Amino acid sequence: NSETWEQILETFKDRGCAVCGVKQNNYDQGHLKFGPYNENNIVPMCSSCNNWGQRYNLEFELRDGLRARPILIK
C-alpha cells in the first residue's frame, strides 16, 4: 500500500536506488527476489536498474545495510 511504500522510501532516502545509489524524485518498486509483493521484497530502484534486473533475470539481496547486489539465477 502507499503508506508502506512511503516507509520504504524513507528508509532509502539517503541511499537512493537500492542497487546503484542514484538519487531521483521517483523510483520503481523493484523486487529483490521473484516472489511476494510486500515490504520485505520491495525496494526503490531507478528505472535503469529495475529494467536491467528484469532483462537479465536477476535477483537482488540486501547486504551491509542498504546495499543491493545482483544474484545470478541459474
Secondary structure, 3 states (H helix, E strand, C coil): CHHHHHHHHHHCCCCCCCCCCCCCCCCEEEECCCCCCCCCCEEEECHHHHHHHHHCCEEEEEECCCEEEEEECC
